[in-house]
Structure formats: structure tokens, C-alpha cells
Amino acid sequence: MQETFWEEKMASNMRRVLTPVQPSDSFRQHLRTNLQLAGQQQAAQRAMRLQRPAHVNYWVLGAAALGVTVAAGSMIAWAIRSRAYPQ
């Protein structure tokens, strides 16, 4: 109920403030041409993105491999030490 009142109030305010505009034919044609060009450019960029191989960040990959190696080494050292010096 409250939302309906709010929506009606907003719609009446918009009708009161905004006036309808009829764009000229030259503007419509210009807009149509520009939108078609923009669509063609986006399609070309999308096609180029699909052809390009995925970029791999080797620094992050190397850091992750180093972290896994250090963690595995720590676990192995802990296991050897716990067997060497049982409590």
C-alpha cells in the first residue's frame, strides 16, 4: 500500500516536471548510425577477446607454488621431528 502511494507520487511529479520531447529525424538517424557503429565495435572487441589466450600472471602462480612448497616442507619437518623426539 505504501509503495503504491510512493510510486504514484513519483509518477505524478515526473509528469509535472518533465515535458515530452519529439527528437528530429536527423537526430534519430545520427543516433541510429552511432549505435550501429558502437555495436559493431563492441562485437569486434568481443571477437578479439575470444581469440586471445588467457593471460597468466606468473608472479602469482610462482608465489602460490612457493607457499605450497614451504607448507609441505614444514609439515614434513614437523613429522620427522615428532618421530625423532617422541614425548
Sequence and secondary structure as in RCSB ss.txt:
>XXXX:A:sequence
MQETFWEEKMASNMRRVLTPVQPSDSFRQHLRTNLQLAGQQQAAQRAMRLQRPAHVNYWVLGAAALGVTVAAGSM
IAWAIRSRAYPQ
>XXXX:A:secstr
 HHHHHHHHHHHHHHHH       HHHHHHHHHHHHHHHHHHHHHHHHHHHS     HHHHHHHHHHHHHHHHHH
HHHHHHHHHS  
